[in-house]
Amino acid sequence: MGNDQTGRVAPAGIEAEWCFTAKVQVSAPVEMGEADGGRRRFIPIDGGSVSGPMLEGEVLPGGADWQTVDPDGVTRLEAHYAIRANDGTVIEIVNPGLRVAAPDVSAALARGEPVSADRYYFRTTPRFMVTDGPHDWMRRTIFVATGIRTPDEVVIHFFKIC
């Protein structure tokens, strides 16, 4: 932090460091109908893998991504699932976020069609619950993540805010 031209203290910048990537395998969406101002659905999580410099492991089957798809192309989502680290530690994740796209891009994603990641905005703010031990740093750190939706999986890159 430093002083700006008026003598006020300027805020420190934010830096992010890539920690790991999760490749989350998903099933077909389960449509629930109109509610909460949009189309409600959930996408079952079938498993997956986790790799990166700060975490290696697997995505456990059994979670889901709950979504509200608004008519304007905004998808409000909250995924809830677990990772088992290679050392056996189970880490719970609650991952709310937004995917924003033009309505035609949202429709293509909903149909399971491949869409280039530069055609939509997909960001989340994950929280981790984990026992004391080698991964407890995750519950004392703020994270942001970027997402890419493919026909068979969601690729999520997790970054810690420094």
Salt bridges, closest charged atoms under 4 A:
ASP4 OD2 - ARG8 NE 3.60
GLU17 OE1 - LYS160 NZ 3.77
GLU31 OE1 - ARG39 NE 2.94
GLU31 OE2 - ARG41 NH1 3.60
ASP36 OD2 - ARG76 NH1 3.38
GLU58 OE2 - ARG84 NH1 3.31
ASP70 OD1 - ARG76 NH2 2.87
ASP87 OD2 - HIS135 NE2 2.95
GLU92 OE2 - HIS80 NE2 2.60
ASP104 OD2 - ARG119 NH2 3.75
GLU113 OE2 - ARG111 NE 2.71
ASP132 OD1 - ARG139 NH2 2.23
ASP136 OD2 - ARG139 NH2 3.90
ASP136 OD1 - ARG140 NH1 3.32
